[in-house]
């Protein structure tokens, strides 16, 4: 029941989002496939860069942002553009709603890759300035 709630909630909340390709899974093992779905000027001018960002950054970045909210997720081991969602079997209805809402809110901040690149670059620069000390 919670798996169906999770998948249906994600499909409803993220339907038509330009960085979400698919929601797939079975039961409480759900994968959120990330990457640009449309074509903009960046994708036309630098398709390799867009592919690299999609495969190497999107899943990691979403995972970090969710961790900052206290939600533990991770990209798939061989497909970093797929975010694995594996809540415990004892997950409550409210916790599933919280996860769906958090993912939606974070992805709403990034309707394409440009703002994502800017914020990731800034945060990496700040980390380098701090001597790579993680707080």
N, C-alpha and C positions, 0 to 999 in steps of 0.2 A: 504494500500500500504506500509506504513512504517512498519507495523507488519510483512508482508511478507519479506520485505528487512532485518529486524532484524533477523528473524529466518533463512533465507537463508544465510545471512552473517555469523551468528554464526556456522551453520552447515558446511559451506565451510571452514571457518577459523579454526575450532576446530576438523574437521574430523580426526579421528585416534589419537587424543590426549589421552595419557594414564590415565589422570585424569578426563576425561569427558565421562560420561555414555550416556547422551542424551540431546537433545535440544527439548523442547516441549512447546506448548502453542497455543494460539489463539489470533489473532489480536496483540495488543501491550502488552498483558500479557504473558510473556515468562518465562519459568523456565529452568534453566541450572542445570541438575543433575550431581553432582560431586562425584568422588570416583574412586579408582583404577580399571582399566578395565582388566589389565593383572594379572600375578602372578610372583612375584619376591621372593627373599629369605626372605625379611622381612615379606611378607604376609604369607609365609609358616611357619615361625618360631613364628610369633606373630599375628595370625589372629584377635584376640580380640582387640589388640592395634590398628591395621590398621582400623578395623571397627569403633572403638571409634574416632580415628582421622578423619576418613571420615565423620562421622555423626556430630561431635562436632566442628571441626576446619576448614575444607575446605571452607565451605560457609562463615563463619565468616571472615576468613582470606582474601578471595577474596573481600569481601565487604569492609573491612578496606583498602585494597590496592587500590580499586577503589575510595573510599572516599578521600584518599590522592591525587588522581588525579582530585578531584572535581566532581566525579560521584557518585550519591546517589543510592545505591541498598541495599537489605537486604536479609538474608536467609528466607526461608519460616518458618512460626511460629512453625510448628510441625516437619518439615524436614529440619534441618540445613545443610544438604548436597544438598539442592536445593536452588540456588540463584535466587531470584525473580527479574525480570527486568520489570519495569512498567513505561516506559517513558510517558510523557504527550502526549495527543492527538495532540498537536501542534508541536511535535518533527520534526526536519528537517532531510532531507536526510543526510546532513553532520554530524549532531549530532548522528545519528544511526551509521554511519561509524566510528565515533570517539569512540563510546561505544564498537563496535565489535573489533576495533583495540586495545583498551586498555585491554579488557579481554584477547585477544589473546597474547598480549605482556606479561602480568602478568603471565598467565598460561605457557608461554614458559620458564619462569624461573624455573618452577617446573614440571619436567617430571616424578617424582615419589615423594613419601612422605618424603624421607630422607632429602632433602634440605629444605623442608617446616618445618619439625620438628626442624631443626637446627636454622633457622631464627626466628621462633616463640619463641623458648626457649631463644635465645639471647635477643630478644626484651622484653620478659617478665622479664628476669633478669635485663636488663637496667632499666625497669620501677620500679622494686623493689628497686634497688640501689638509685633511685631518690626519694624514699619515696612515690611512686605511684602518683607522680605529673604528670598530663597529659599536654603536651604542644602542 
